[in-house]
Amino acid sequence: MANTDAPSGFTPLRHLTGGVVRPQAYPIANAYATSLFSGDLVTLLSDGTVGIGTNTSNALGVFYGVQYIDRASGDVKFSKVWTASTAIKANTACTAFVYDDPNITYQVQGAGTFANANVGELCNVLLTAGETTFGGSQQEANLASLGTTALPLRILRLVDAPDNAVGADAKLEVVINNHLYGTRASGI
Protein backbone atom coordinates (compact mmCIF):
# COMPACT_ATOMS: atom_id res chain seq x y z
CA MET A 1 0.00 0.00 0.00
CA ALA A 2 1.31 3.46 -0.92
CA ASN A 3 2.05 6.06 1.74
CA THR A 4 -0.37 8.98 1.97
CA ASP A 5 0.95 12.33 0.77
CA ALA A 6 -0.08 14.48 3.77
CA PRO A 7 2.79 16.69 4.97
CA SER A 8 2.33 18.02 8.51
CA GLY A 9 5.67 19.60 9.40
CA PHE A 10 7.79 18.48 12.32
CA THR A 11 6.15 16.56 15.19
CA PRO A 12 8.32 15.88 18.26
CA LEU A 13 8.77 12.13 18.85
CA ARG A 14 11.30 11.61 21.61
CA HIS A 15 14.45 12.86 23.27
CA LEU A 16 17.69 11.09 22.31
CA THR A 17 18.85 10.93 25.94
CA GLY A 18 15.49 10.18 27.53
CA GLY A 19 14.78 13.76 28.58
CA VAL A 20 11.42 15.51 28.61
CA VAL A 21 10.21 17.04 25.35
CA ARG A 22 8.74 20.49 25.99
CA PRO A 23 8.73 23.89 24.29
CA GLN A 24 10.55 26.96 25.63
CA ALA A 25 9.51 30.63 25.46
CA TYR A 26 11.19 33.11 23.07
CA PRO A 27 10.17 36.60 21.94
CA ILE A 28 8.53 37.18 18.58
CA ALA A 29 8.46 40.66 17.09
CA ASN A 30 5.17 42.56 17.12
CA ALA A 31 3.86 42.52 13.54
CA TYR A 32 6.51 39.98 12.37
CA ALA A 33 5.70 39.77 8.67
CA THR A 34 5.89 35.99 8.02
CA SER A 35 3.30 33.44 9.14
CA LEU A 36 4.55 30.64 11.39
CA PHE A 37 2.66 27.36 11.67
CA SER A 38 2.88 24.72 14.39
CA GLY A 39 5.53 22.30 13.14
CA ASP A 40 7.60 24.85 11.17
CA LEU A 41 11.37 25.01 11.49
CA VAL A 42 12.37 28.34 13.07
CA THR A 43 15.56 30.29 13.81
CA LEU A 44 16.72 33.25 15.90
CA LEU A 45 16.84 36.49 13.95
CA SER A 46 19.56 39.12 14.44
CA ASP A 47 17.33 41.05 16.90
CA GLY A 48 16.96 37.96 19.14
CA THR A 49 13.39 37.16 18.11
CA VAL A 50 12.01 34.00 16.47
CA GLY A 51 11.57 33.86 12.70
CA ILE A 52 10.99 31.28 9.98
CA GLY A 53 13.90 28.88 9.45
CA THR A 54 15.91 28.47 6.28
CA ASN A 55 18.13 25.77 4.83
CA THR A 56 21.21 27.95 5.24
CA SER A 57 20.82 29.25 8.82
CA ASN A 58 21.25 27.41 12.11
CA ALA A 59 17.86 26.28 13.38
CA LEU A 60 16.57 27.17 16.83
CA GLY A 61 14.04 24.34 16.69
CA VAL A 62 10.38 23.79 15.83
CA PHE A 63 7.54 26.27 16.39
CA TYR A 64 4.74 25.05 18.68
CA GLY A 65 2.56 28.14 19.12
CA VAL A 66 2.35 31.76 20.21
CA GLN A 67 0.81 33.75 23.07
CA TYR A 68 0.04 37.48 22.97
CA ILE A 69 -2.47 40.11 24.10
CA ASP A 70 -4.91 41.00 21.33
CA ARG A 71 -4.73 44.68 20.41
CA ALA A 72 -8.48 45.10 19.88
CA SER A 73 -9.98 43.04 22.72
CA GLY A 74 -7.20 43.02 25.33
CA ASP A 75 -7.66 39.24 25.67
CA VAL A 76 -4.70 36.89 26.12
CA LYS A 77 -4.62 34.63 23.07
CA PHE A 78 -2.79 31.38 22.40
CA SER A 79 -2.61 30.13 18.84
CA LYS A 80 -0.80 27.37 16.98
CA VAL A 81 -0.34 29.92 14.16
CA TRP A 82 1.35 33.30 14.07
CA THR A 83 -0.47 35.10 11.26
CA ALA A 84 1.86 37.41 9.35
CA SER A 85 1.81 41.03 10.56
CA THR A 86 -0.41 40.39 13.60
CA ALA A 87 -0.41 43.53 15.71
CA ILE A 88 -0.49 42.97 19.46
CA LYS A 89 -1.44 45.34 22.27
CA ALA A 90 1.06 48.19 22.67
CA ASN A 91 3.77 47.77 25.32
CA THR A 92 3.13 44.04 25.72
CA ALA A 93 5.27 41.02 24.81
CA CYS A 94 4.57 38.34 22.28
CA THR A 95 5.88 34.87 23.17
CA ALA A 96 6.68 32.09 20.72
CA PHE A 97 6.95 28.56 22.12
CA VAL A 98 9.68 26.52 20.44
CA TYR A 99 10.93 22.94 20.84
CA ASP A 100 14.57 24.06 21.09
CA ASP A 101 16.49 21.08 22.48
CA PRO A 102 18.97 19.73 19.88
CA ASN A 103 18.36 16.17 21.16
CA ILE A 104 14.67 16.07 20.20
CA THR A 105 13.79 13.84 17.26
CA TYR A 106 10.88 14.64 14.94
CA GLN A 107 8.54 12.85 12.60
CA VAL A 108 8.39 14.52 9.21
CA GLN A 109 7.18 13.33 5.83
CA GLY A 110 9.75 12.88 3.09
CA ALA A 111 9.19 14.77 -0.15
CA GLY A 112 10.45 12.19 -2.60
CA THR A 113 11.33 8.52 -2.29
CA PHE A 114 13.00 7.16 0.84
CA ALA A 115 15.25 4.07 0.79
CA ASN A 116 16.80 2.38 3.84
CA ALA A 117 20.21 3.38 2.43
CA ASN A 118 19.26 7.02 3.21
CA VAL A 119 19.55 6.46 6.98
CA GLY A 120 22.34 8.69 8.30
CA GLU A 121 22.26 11.04 5.33
CA LEU A 122 21.48 14.74 5.53
CA CYS A 123 18.86 16.72 3.60
CA ASN A 124 17.25 20.13 3.27
CA VAL A 125 13.78 21.12 4.43
CA LEU A 126 11.10 21.71 1.81
CA LEU A 127 10.05 25.14 3.15
CA THR A 128 6.42 25.33 2.05
CA ALA A 129 3.73 27.62 3.46
CA GLY A 130 1.45 26.20 6.13
CA GLU A 131 -2.15 25.05 5.85
CA THR A 132 -4.39 27.99 6.80
CA THR A 133 -7.65 26.16 7.58
CA PHE A 134 -6.32 24.25 10.60
CA GLY A 135 -2.98 26.03 11.06
CA GLY A 136 -0.59 23.15 10.52
CA SER A 137 2.84 23.19 8.94
CA GLN A 138 3.31 21.67 5.49
CA GLN A 139 7.10 21.43 5.65
CA GLU A 140 8.80 18.17 4.59
CA ALA A 141 12.25 16.59 4.43
CA ASN A 142 13.46 17.28 0.88
CA LEU A 143 14.83 13.91 -0.26
CA ALA A 144 15.95 15.40 -3.57
CA SER A 145 18.72 17.19 -1.64
CA LEU A 146 20.34 14.17 0.05
CA GLY A 147 23.99 14.73 0.89
CA THR A 148 26.64 14.38 3.56
CA THR A 149 27.62 17.93 4.58
CA ALA A 150 26.07 21.18 5.81
CA LEU A 151 22.38 20.31 5.49
CA PRO A 152 19.75 20.96 8.18
CA LEU A 153 18.27 17.48 8.78
CA ARG A 154 19.77 14.06 9.59
CA ILE A 155 17.63 11.03 8.76
CA LEU A 156 17.60 8.56 11.67
CA ARG A 157 15.13 5.96 10.43
CA LEU A 158 11.73 5.17 8.98
CA VAL A 159 8.96 5.81 11.52
CA ASP A 160 7.56 2.44 12.65
CA ALA A 161 3.83 2.76 11.93
CA PRO A 162 1.32 0.45 10.22
CA ASP A 163 0.52 3.02 7.52
CA ASN A 164 4.17 3.80 6.71
CA ALA A 165 6.60 2.02 4.38
CA VAL A 166 9.85 2.58 2.52
CA GLY A 167 9.12 4.53 -0.67
CA ALA A 168 7.50 7.80 -1.70
CA ASP A 169 6.03 10.09 1.00
CA ALA A 170 7.44 8.00 3.87
CA LYS A 171 7.27 9.33 7.43
CA LEU A 172 10.82 9.72 8.74
CA GLU A 173 12.41 10.23 12.13
CA VAL A 174 14.95 13.05 11.89
CA VAL A 175 17.07 15.27 14.12
CA ILE A 176 18.02 18.87 13.35
CA ASN A 177 21.62 18.69 12.13
CA ASN A 178 22.42 22.42 11.99
CA HIS A 179 20.93 23.25 15.39
CA LEU A 180 21.88 26.57 17.01
CA TYR A 181 22.66 24.76 20.27
CA GLY A 182 24.52 21.74 18.89
CA THR A 183 25.70 21.49 15.27
CA ARG A 184 26.37 17.86 14.38
CA ALA A 185 28.90 16.03 12.22
CA SER A 186 28.79 15.19 8.52
CA GLY A 187 26.36 12.58 7.20
CA ILE A 188 27.09 9.04 6.10
PyMOL commands that set and color helices and strands:
alter all, ss='L'
color gray80, all
select helices_A, chain A and resi 116-118
alter helices_A, ss='H'
color red, helices_A
select strands_A, chain A and resi 11-15+24-27+36-37+41-44+50-52+61-69+76-79+81-82+95-99+104-111+113-114+122-126+140-147+153-158+167-168+171-176
alter strands_A, ss='S'
color yellow, strands_A
deselect
rebuild
show_as cartoon
